[in-house]
Amino acid sequence: MKYRKIGVVGAGAWGTALAQVISGDGSDVLIWAREPEVVDAINSTHANPIFLPGLPLFPSIRATGELAEMAACDVLLLVVPAQFLRGVMADLPIQSQPLVLCAKGIESGSRLLISEIAAAAAPESPIAVLSGPTFAHEVAGGQPTAITLACADPVIGEALAARLARPGFRPYLSADVIGAEIGGAVKNVLAIACGVVEGAGLGQNARAALISRGFAEMTRFGIARGAQAETLAGLSGLGDLVLTCSSTSSRNFSLGKGLGEGRSAQELLADRKTVAEGASTAPVLAEAARAAGVDMPIVDAVVALLSGAANVRDVVGALLARPLKHEAH
């Protein structure tokens, strides 16, 4: 099974970084961008100064603003934010080629995972999920990266892994699509919480505790949705959580840091050219957790901060006042 031409749908920082990695061996990559100025920049100057500044792109990357052109690709990497994926897929010419989902989140309203949206929109296409601890600028710069590639079909998964792998970009196979997705979605919300800890100056002890207890929330929710605990303890769960909960290179962590410093979510989100997916995911995740009977107090605290229903002092006080319990619960 050979996949020759790769298409990347979405030319934000992560989509551009993936195109750069794949084209590193001279492979032609077609990338779709919504913004005409991004298309022009990639094609004329081999750069994406809006979303991935300072990085020369390989000339084998070609950009288009026409989704119809993606029909010529053997594999499509969908790097569209969760809240916009349904709309883009409605216009995307899909001809049963594999779809590799590279965004992280849960759709508002429906509470559907990205794989569930994609499966409904393209029932003939095999679905895979690419998720793990990755900062786009490091991946694009060729720094070593390991990531989960989850696919229910092991033959297709192995073929995709072989096509996407590079010396510094190592996909590890999994059959647990749901687990890979939930890890990526939940860690975005927990990264906001860790940013709040940083911005409020609560210390390293508090951050370590929040990562640990946040991971417990991720695991409870994941298992309730059918994920495997081993997946959540791997690259796409704990690995991604540790990365994005410790650096301002994470958009979600930066958002939380601003909240911790006393700025409003409205102000912080208005300044952003790129999407902090955790801000959209948090209220949907809280709803889904309640529907599943899963306790996620850290997620609830992030929702309260984002909505303006509580301030940092309120949510920290509420978390510290929770009843003592067994750590395994």
Contacts in CASP RR format, 6 or more apart in sequence:
PFRMAT RR
TARGET T0000
AUTHOR 0000-0000-0000
METHOD contacts of the structure
MODEL  1
MKYRKIGVVGAGAWGTALAQVISGDGSDVLIWAREPEVVDAINSTHANPI
FLPGLPLFPSIRATGELAEMAACDVLLLVVPAQFLRGVMADLPIQSQPLV
LCAKGIESGSRLLISEIAAAAAPESPIAVLSGPTFAHEVAGGQPTAITLA
CADPVIGEALAARLARPGFRPYLSADVIGAEIGGAVKNVLAIACGVVEGA
GLGQNARAALISRGFAEMTRFGIARGAQAETLAGLSGLGDLVLTCSSTSS
RNFSLGKGLGEGRSAQELLADRKTVAEGASTAPVLAEAARAAGVDMPIVD
AVVALLSGAANVRDVVGALLARPLKHEAH
1 155 0 8 1.000
1 156 0 8 1.000
1 159 0 8 1.000
2 74 0 8 1.000
2 159 0 8 1.000
2 163 0 8 1.000
3 74 0 8 1.000
3 75 0 8 1.000
3 98 0 8 1.000
3 159 0 8 1.000
3 160 0 8 1.000
3 163 0 8 1.000
4 74 0 8 1.000
5 28 0 8 1.000
5 29 0 8 1.000
5 30 0 8 1.000
5 72 0 8 1.000
5 73 0 8 1.000
5 74 0 8 1.000
5 75 0 8 1.000
6 22 0 8 1.000
6 27 0 8 1.000
6 29 0 8 1.000
6 30 0 8 1.000
6 73 0 8 1.000
6 74 0 8 1.000
6 75 0 8 1.000
6 77 0 8 1.000
6 163 0 8 1.000
7 19 0 8 1.000
7 29 0 8 1.000
7 30 0 8 1.000
7 31 0 8 1.000
7 32 0 8 1.000
7 70 0 8 1.000
7 73 0 8 1.000
7 75 0 8 1.000
7 76 0 8 1.000
7 77 0 8 1.000
8 15 0 8 1.000
8 16 0 8 1.000
8 18 0 8 1.000
8 19 0 8 1.000
8 22 0 8 1.000
8 29 0 8 1.000
8 30 0 8 1.000
8 31 0 8 1.000
8 32 0 8 1.000
8 76 0 8 1.000
8 77 0 8 1.000
8 79 0 8 1.000
9 31 0 8 1.000
9 32 0 8 1.000
9 67 0 8 1.000
9 70 0 8 1.000
9 76 0 8 1.000
9 77 0 8 1.000
9 78 0 8 1.000
9 79 0 8 1.000
9 80 0 8 1.000
9 88 0 8 1.000
9 92 0 8 1.000
10 31 0 8 1.000
10 32 0 8 1.000
10 33 0 8 1.000
10 34 0 8 1.000
10 78 0 8 1.000
10 79 0 8 1.000
10 80 0 8 1.000
11 19 0 8 1.000
11 31 0 8 1.000
11 32 0 8 1.000
11 33 0 8 1.000
11 34 0 8 1.000
11 35 0 8 1.000
11 38 0 8 1.000
11 39 0 8 1.000
11 42 0 8 1.000
11 48 0 8 1.000
11 51 0 8 1.000
11 63 0 8 1.000
11 79 0 8 1.000
12 33 0 8 1.000
12 38 0 8 1.000
12 48 0 8 1.000
12 51 0 8 1.000
12 52 0 8 1.000
12 79 0 8 1.000
12 136 0 8 1.000
12 274 0 8 1.000
13 51 0 8 1.000
13 52 0 8 1.000
13 136 0 8 1.000
13 137 0 8 1.000
13 274 0 8 1.000
14 79 0 8 1.000
14 102 0 8 1.000
14 103 0 8 1.000
14 134 0 8 1.000
14 136 0 8 1.000
15 31 0 8 1.000
15 77 0 8 1.000
15 79 0 8 1.000
15 102 0 8 1.000
15 136 0 8 1.000
16 31 0 8 1.000
16 42 0 8 1.000
16 48 0 8 1.000
16 51 0 8 1.000
16 52 0 8 1.000
16 57 0 8 1.000
16 136 0 8 1.000
16 140 0 8 1.000
17 52 0 8 1.000
17 134 0 8 1.000
17 136 0 8 1.000
17 137 0 8 1.000
17 139 0 8 1.000
17 140 0 8 1.000
17 141 0 8 1.000
18 77 0 8 1.000
18 79 0 8 1.000
18 102 0 8 1.000
18 130 0 8 1.000
18 139 0 8 1.000
19 29 0 8 1.000
19 31 0 8 1.000
19 57 0 8 1.000
19 61 0 8 1.000
20 55 0 8 1.000
20 57 0 8 1.000
20 58 0 8 1.000
20 61 0 8 1.000
20 139 0 8 1.000
20 140 0 8 1.000
20 141 0 8 1.000
21 139 0 8 1.000
21 140 0 8 1.000
21 142 0 8 1.000
21 164 0 8 1.000
21 166 0 8 1.000
21 169 0 8 1.000
22 29 0 8 1.000
22 164 0 8 1.000
22 166 0 8 1.000
23 29 0 8 1.000
23 57 0 8 1.000
23 58 0 8 1.000
23 60 0 8 1.000
23 61 0 8 1.000
24 58 0 8 1.000
24 60 0 8 1.000
24 166 0 8 1.000
25 166 0 8 1.000
26 58 0 8 1.000
26 60 0 8 1.000
27 60 0 8 1.000
28 60 0 8 1.000
28 62 0 8 1.000
29 60 0 8 1.000
29 61 0 8 1.000
29 62 0 8 1.000
30 62 0 8 1.000
30 63 0 8 1.000
30 64 0 8 1.000
30 69 0 8 1.000
30 70 0 8 1.000
30 72 0 8 1.000
30 73 0 8 1.000
31 42 0 8 1.000
31 61 0 8 1.000
31 62 0 8 1.000
31 63 0 8 1.000
31 64 0 8 1.000
32 63 0 8 1.000
32 64 0 8 1.000
32 65 0 8 1.000
32 66 0 8 1.000
32 67 0 8 1.000
32 69 0 8 1.000
32 70 0 8 1.000
33 39 0 8 1.000
33 42 0 8 1.000
33 63 0 8 1.000
33 64 0 8 1.000
33 65 0 8 1.000
34 65 0 8 1.000
35 50 0 8 1.000
36 65 0 8 1.000
37 50 0 8 1.000
38 48 0 8 1.000
38 50 0 8 1.000
38 51 0 8 1.000
38 63 0 8 1.000
39 63 0 8 1.000
39 64 0 8 1.000
39 65 0 8 1.000
41 47 0 8 1.000
41 48 0 8 1.000
41 49 0 8 1.000
41 50 0 8 1.000
42 48 0 8 1.000
42 57 0 8 1.000
42 61 0 8 1.000
42 62 0 8 1.000
42 63 0 8 1.000
43 62 0 8 1.000
43 63 0 8 1.000
46 56 0 8 1.000
46 57 0 8 1.000
46 58 0 8 1.000
46 59 0 8 1.000
46 61 0 8 1.000
47 53 0 8 1.000
47 54 0 8 1.000
47 55 0 8 1.000
47 56 0 8 1.000
47 57 0 8 1.000
48 55 0 8 1.000
48 57 0 8 1.000
50 273 0 8 1.000
51 273 0 8 1.000
51 274 0 8 1.000
52 136 0 8 1.000
52 137 0 8 1.000
52 140 0 8 1.000
55 137 0 8 1.000
55 140 0 8 1.000
55 141 0 8 1.000
64 70 0 8 1.000
67 88 0 8 1.000
67 91 0 8 1.000
67 92 0 8 1.000
67 93 0 8 1.000
68 93 0 8 1.000
70 76 0 8 1.000
70 92 0 8 1.000
70 93 0 8 1.000
71 93 0 8 1.000
71 95 0 8 1.000
73 97 0 8 1.000
74 97 0 8 1.000
75 97 0 8 1.000
75 98 0 8 1.000
75 99 0 8 1.000
75 100 0 8 1.000
75 160 0 8 1.000
75 163 0 8 1.000
76 92 0 8 1.000
76 94 0 8 1.000
76 97 0 8 1.000
76 98 0 8 1.000
76 99 0 8 1.000
76 100 0 8 1.000
77 100 0 8 1.000
77 102 0 8 1.000
77 130 0 8 1.000
78 85 0 8 1.000
78 88 0 8 1.000
78 89 0 8 1.000
78 99 0 8 1.000
78 100 0 8 1.000
78 101 0 8 1.000
78 102 0 8 1.000
78 103 0 8 1.000
78 114 0 8 1.000
78 118 0 8 1.000
79 102 0 8 1.000
79 103 0 8 1.000
80 88 0 8 1.000
80 103 0 8 1.000
81 103 0 8 1.000
81 275 0 8 1.000
81 277 0 8 1.000
81 280 0 8 1.000
82 103 0 8 1.000
82 104 0 8 1.000
82 105 0 8 1.000
82 106 0 8 1.000
82 107 0 8 1.000
82 114 0 8 1.000
82 117 0 8 1.000
82 185 0 8 1.000
82 277 0 8 1.000
82 280 0 8 1.000
82 281 0 8 1.000
83 107 0 8 1.000
83 108 0 8 1.000
83 280 0 8 1.000
85 103 0 8 1.000
85 107 0 8 1.000
85 114 0 8 1.000
85 117 0 8 1.000
85 118 0 8 1.000
86 107 0 8 1.000
86 117 0 8 1.000
86 121 0 8 1.000
89 117 0 8 1.000
89 118 0 8 1.000
89 121 0 8 1.000
89 122 0 8 1.000
90 121 0 8 1.000
94 121 0 8 1.000
94 122 0 8 1.000
94 124 0 8 1.000
94 125 0 8 1.000
96 122 0 8 1.000
96 124 0 8 1.000
96 125 0 8 1.000
97 125 0 8 1.000
98 125 0 8 1.000
98 126 0 8 1.000
98 127 0 8 1.000
98 128 0 8 1.000
98 156 0 8 1.000
98 160 0 8 1.000
99 118 0 8 1.000
99 122 0 8 1.000
99 125 0 8 1.000
99 126 0 8 1.000
99 127 0 8 1.000
99 128 0 8 1.000
100 128 0 8 1.000
100 129 0 8 1.000
100 130 0 8 1.000
100 149 0 8 1.000
100 160 0 8 1.000
100 164 0 8 1.000
101 114 0 8 1.000
101 115 0 8 1.000
101 118 0 8 1.000
101 127 0 8 1.000
101 128 0 8 1.000
101 129 0 8 1.000
101 130 0 8 1.000
101 181 0 8 1.000
102 129 0 8 1.000
102 130 0 8 1.000
102 131 0 8 1.000
103 114 0 8 1.000
103 277 0 8 1.000
104 114 0 8 1.000
104 131 0 8 1.000
104 181 0 8 1.000
104 183 0 8 1.000
104 184 0 8 1.000
104 185 0 8 1.000
104 187 0 8 1.000
104 188 0 8 1.000
104 277 0 8 1.000
104 281 0 8 1.000
105 113 0 8 1.000
105 114 0 8 1.000
105 181 0 8 1.000
105 184 0 8 1.000
105 185 0 8 1.000
105 188 0 8 1.000
105 277 0 8 1.000
105 278 0 8 1.000
105 280 0 8 1.000
105 281 0 8 1.000
106 112 0 8 1.000
106 113 0 8 1.000
106 114 0 8 1.000
106 185 0 8 1.000
106 281 0 8 1.000
106 284 0 8 1.000
106 285 0 8 1.000
106 288 0 8 1.000
107 113 0 8 1.000
107 114 0 8 1.000
107 117 0 8 1.000
107 284 0 8 1.000
108 280 0 8 1.000
108 283 0 8 1.000
108 284 0 8 1.000
109 284 0 8 1.000
110 117 0 8 1.000
111 284 0 8 1.000
111 287 0 8 1.000
111 288 0 8 1.000
111 291 0 8 1.000
112 120 0 8 1.000
113 178 0 8 1.000
113 181 0 8 1.000
113 182 0 8 1.000
113 185 0 8 1.000
114 129 0 8 1.000
114 181 0 8 1.000
115 127 0 8 1.000
115 129 0 8 1.000
115 177 0 8 1.000
115 178 0 8 1.000
115 181 0 8 1.000
118 125 0 8 1.000
118 127 0 8 1.000
119 127 0 8 1.000
126 151 0 8 1.000
126 152 0 8 1.000
126 153 0 8 1.000
126 156 0 8 1.000
127 151 0 8 1.000
127 152 0 8 1.000
127 177 0 8 1.000
128 149 0 8 1.000
128 150 0 8 1.000
128 151 0 8 1.000
128 156 0 8 1.000
128 157 0 8 1.000
128 160 0 8 1.000
128 177 0 8 1.000
129 148 0 8 1.000
129 149 0 8 1.000
129 150 0 8 1.000
129 151 0 8 1.000
129 177 0 8 1.000
129 180 0 8 1.000
129 181 0 8 1.000
129 236 0 8 1.000
130 147 0 8 1.000
130 148 0 8 1.000
130 149 0 8 1.000
130 150 0 8 1.000
130 164 0 8 1.000
130 171 0 8 1.000
131 147 0 8 1.000
131 148 0 8 1.000
131 150 0 8 1.000
131 180 0 8 1.000
131 181 0 8 1.000
131 183 0 8 1.000
131 184 0 8 1.000
131 235 0 8 1.000
131 236 0 8 1.000
131 237 0 8 1.000
131 240 0 8 1.000
132 146 0 8 1.000
132 147 0 8 1.000
132 148 0 8 1.000
132 180 0 8 1.000
132 184 0 8 1.000
132 235 0 8 1.000
132 236 0 8 1.000
132 237 0 8 1.000
132 239 0 8 1.000
132 240 0 8 1.000
132 243 0 8 1.000
133 145 0 8 1.000
133 146 0 8 1.000
133 147 0 8 1.000
133 235 0 8 1.000
133 239 0 8 1.000
133 240 0 8 1.000
133 242 0 8 1.000
133 243 0 8 1.000
133 244 0 8 1.000
134 145 0 8 1.000
134 147 0 8 1.000
134 240 0 8 1.000
134 243 0 8 1.000
135 243 0 8 1.000
135 247 0 8 1.000
135 249 0 8 1.000
135 250 0 8 1.000
137 249 0 8 1.000
138 145 0 8 1.000
139 145 0 8 1.000
139 169 0 8 1.000
142 168 0 8 1.000
142 169 0 8 1.000
143 168 0 8 1.000
144 168 0 8 1.000
144 170 0 8 1.000
145 168 0 8 1.000
145 169 0 8 1.000
145 170 0 8 1.000
146 170 0 8 1.000
146 171 0 8 1.000
146 172 0 8 1.000
146 235 0 8 1.000
147 169 0 8 1.000
147 170 0 8 1.000
147 171 0 8 1.000
147 172 0 8 1.000
147 235 0 8 1.000
147 236 0 8 1.000
148 171 0 8 1.000
148 172 0 8 1.000
148 174 0 8 1.000
148 180 0 8 1.000
148 231 0 8 1.000
148 234 0 8 1.000
148 235 0 8 1.000
148 236 0 8 1.000
149 157 0 8 1.000
149 160 0 8 1.000
149 161 0 8 1.000
149 164 0 8 1.000
149 171 0 8 1.000
149 172 0 8 1.000
149 173 0 8 1.000
149 174 0 8 1.000
150 173 0 8 1.000
150 174 0 8 1.000
150 175 0 8 1.000
150 176 0 8 1.000
150 177 0 8 1.000
150 179 0 8 1.000
150 180 0 8 1.000
150 181 0 8 1.000
150 231 0 8 1.000
150 236 0 8 1.000
151 157 0 8 1.000
151 160 0 8 1.000
151 173 0 8 1.000
151 174 0 8 1.000
151 175 0 8 1.000
151 177 0 8 1.000
152 175 0 8 1.000
152 177 0 8 1.000
154 173 0 8 1.000
154 175 0 8 1.000
157 173 0 8 1.000
158 173 0 8 1.000
160 171 0 8 1.000
161 171 0 8 1.000
161 173 0 8 1.000
164 171 0 8 1.000
165 171 0 8 1.000
172 235 0 8 1.000
174 180 0 8 1.000
174 231 0 8 1.000
174 236 0 8 1.000
176 227 0 8 1.000
176 228 0 8 1.000
176 230 0 8 1.000
176 231 0 8 1.000
178 222 0 8 1.000
178 225 0 8 1.000
178 226 0 8 1.000
178 227 0 8 1.000
179 222 0 8 1.000
179 225 0 8 1.000
179 226 0 8 1.000
179 227 0 8 1.000
179 228 0 8 1.000
179 231 0 8 1.000
179 232 0 8 1.000
179 236 0 8 1.000
179 237 0 8 1.000
180 231 0 8 1.000
180 236 0 8 1.000
180 237 0 8 1.000
182 218 0 8 1.000
182 221 0 8 1.000
182 222 0 8 1.000
182 225 0 8 1.000
182 227 0 8 1.000
182 232 0 8 1.000
183 218 0 8 1.000
183 222 0 8 1.000
183 227 0 8 1.000
183 231 0 8 1.000
183 232 0 8 1.000
183 236 0 8 1.000
183 237 0 8 1.000
183 240 0 8 1.000
183 241 0 8 1.000
184 236 0 8 1.000
184 237 0 8 1.000
184 240 0 8 1.000
185 277 0 8 1.000
185 278 0 8 1.000
185 281 0 8 1.000
185 285 0 8 1.000
186 217 0 8 1.000
186 218 0 8 1.000
186 221 0 8 1.000
186 222 0 8 1.000
186 237 0 8 1.000
186 241 0 8 1.000
186 281 0 8 1.000
186 285 0 8 1.000
186 299 0 8 1.000
187 218 0 8 1.000
187 237 0 8 1.000
187 240 0 8 1.000
187 241 0 8 1.000
187 244 0 8 1.000
187 245 0 8 1.000
188 244 0 8 1.000
188 252 0 8 1.000
188 276 0 8 1.000
188 277 0 8 1.000
188 278 0 8 1.000
188 281 0 8 1.000
189 252 0 8 1.000
189 278 0 8 1.000
189 281 0 8 1.000
189 282 0 8 1.000
189 285 0 8 1.000
189 298 0 8 1.000
189 299 0 8 1.000
189 302 0 8 1.000
190 210 0 8 1.000
190 211 0 8 1.000
190 214 0 8 1.000
190 215 0 8 1.000
190 217 0 8 1.000
190 218 0 8 1.000
190 241 0 8 1.000
190 245 0 8 1.000
190 298 0 8 1.000
190 299 0 8 1.000
190 302 0 8 1.000
191 241 0 8 1.000
191 244 0 8 1.000
191 245 0 8 1.000
191 250 0 8 1.000
191 252 0 8 1.000
191 253 0 8 1.000
191 256 0 8 1.000
191 278 0 8 1.000
192 252 0 8 1.000
192 253 0 8 1.000
192 255 0 8 1.000
192 256 0 8 1.000
192 259 0 8 1.000
192 276 0 8 1.000
192 278 0 8 1.000
192 279 0 8 1.000
192 282 0 8 1.000
192 302 0 8 1.000
192 305 0 8 1.000
192 306 0 8 1.000
193 210 0 8 1.000
193 214 0 8 1.000
193 256 0 8 1.000
193 298 0 8 1.000
193 301 0 8 1.000
193 302 0 8 1.000
194 207 0 8 1.000
194 210 0 8 1.000
194 211 0 8 1.000
194 244 0 8 1.000
194 245 0 8 1.000
194 246 0 8 1.000
194 253 0 8 1.000
194 256 0 8 1.000
195 245 0 8 1.000
195 252 0 8 1.000
195 253 0 8 1.000
195 254 0 8 1.000
195 255 0 8 1.000
195 256 0 8 1.000
195 257 0 8 1.000
195 258 0 8 1.000
195 259 0 8 1.000
195 260 0 8 1.000
196 256 0 8 1.000
196 257 0 8 1.000
196 258 0 8 1.000
196 259 0 8 1.000
196 260 0 8 1.000
196 302 0 8 1.000
196 305 0 8 1.000
196 312 0 8 1.000
196 315 0 8 1.000
197 203 0 8 1.000
197 206 0 8 1.000
197 207 0 8 1.000
197 210 0 8 1.000
197 260 0 8 1.000
198 207 0 8 1.000
198 253 0 8 1.000
198 256 0 8 1.000
198 257 0 8 1.000
198 260 0 8 1.000
199 256 0 8 1.000
199 257 0 8 1.000
199 258 0 8 1.000
199 259 0 8 1.000
199 260 0 8 1.000
199 261 0 8 1.000
200 260 0 8 1.000
200 261 0 8 1.000
200 312 0 8 1.000
200 316 0 8 1.000
201 260 0 8 1.000
202 316 0 8 1.000
207 245 0 8 1.000
207 246 0 8 1.000
210 245 0 8 1.000
210 298 0 8 1.000
211 241 0 8 1.000
211 242 0 8 1.000
211 245 0 8 1.000
213 298 0 8 1.000
214 241 0 8 1.000
214 298 0 8 1.000
215 232 0 8 1.000
215 237 0 8 1.000
215 238 0 8 1.000
215 241 0 8 1.000
216 327 0 8 1.000
217 294 0 8 1.000
217 295 0 8 1.000
217 296 0 8 1.000
217 297 0 8 1.000
217 298 0 8 1.000
217 299 0 8 1.000
218 232 0 8 1.000
218 237 0 8 1.000
218 241 0 8 1.000
219 229 0 8 1.000
219 232 0 8 1.000
219 233 0 8 1.000
220 294 0 8 1.000
220 295 0 8 1.000
220 296 0 8 1.000
221 285 0 8 1.000
221 288 0 8 1.000
221 289 0 8 1.000
221 292 0 8 1.000
221 294 0 8 1.000
221 296 0 8 1.000
222 232 0 8 1.000
223 229 0 8 1.000
223 232 0 8 1.000
224 292 0 8 1.000
224 293 0 8 1.000
224 294 0 8 1.000
225 288 0 8 1.000
225 292 0 8 1.000
231 237 0 8 1.000
232 238 0 8 1.000
243 250 0 8 1.000
244 250 0 8 1.000
244 252 0 8 1.000
244 253 0 8 1.000
245 253 0 8 1.000
246 253 0 8 1.000
247 253 0 8 1.000
248 254 0 8 1.000
248 257 0 8 1.000
251 272 0 8 1.000
251 274 0 8 1.000
251 275 0 8 1.000
251 276 0 8 1.000
251 277 0 8 1.000
252 276 0 8 1.000
252 277 0 8 1.000
252 278 0 8 1.000
252 279 0 8 1.000
254 276 0 8 1.000
255 265 0 8 1.000
255 268 0 8 1.000
255 269 0 8 1.000
255 272 0 8 1.000
255 276 0 8 1.000
255 278 0 8 1.000
255 279 0 8 1.000
256 268 0 8 1.000
256 305 0 8 1.000
258 268 0 8 1.000
259 265 0 8 1.000
259 268 0 8 1.000
259 305 0 8 1.000
259 306 0 8 1.000
259 312 0 8 1.000
260 312 0 8 1.000
262 311 0 8 1.000
262 312 0 8 1.000
264 308 0 8 1.000
265 279 0 8 1.000
265 305 0 8 1.000
265 306 0 8 1.000
265 307 0 8 1.000
265 308 0 8 1.000
269 276 0 8 1.000
269 279 0 8 1.000
279 306 0 8 1.000
282 299 0 8 1.000
282 302 0 8 1.000
282 303 0 8 1.000
282 306 0 8 1.000
283 303 0 8 1.000
283 306 0 8 1.000
283 307 0 8 1.000
285 296 0 8 1.000
285 299 0 8 1.000
286 296 0 8 1.000
286 299 0 8 1.000
286 300 0 8 1.000
286 303 0 8 1.000
289 295 0 8 1.000
289 296 0 8 1.000
289 299 0 8 1.000
297 318 0 8 1.000
297 319 0 8 1.000
297 322 0 8 1.000
298 319 0 8 1.000
301 310 0 8 1.000
301 315 0 8 1.000
301 318 0 8 1.000
301 319 0 8 1.000
303 309 0 8 1.000
304 310 0 8 1.000
304 314 0 8 1.000
304 315 0 8 1.000
305 311 0 8 1.000
305 312 0 8 1.000
305 315 0 8 1.000
310 318 0 8 1.000
END
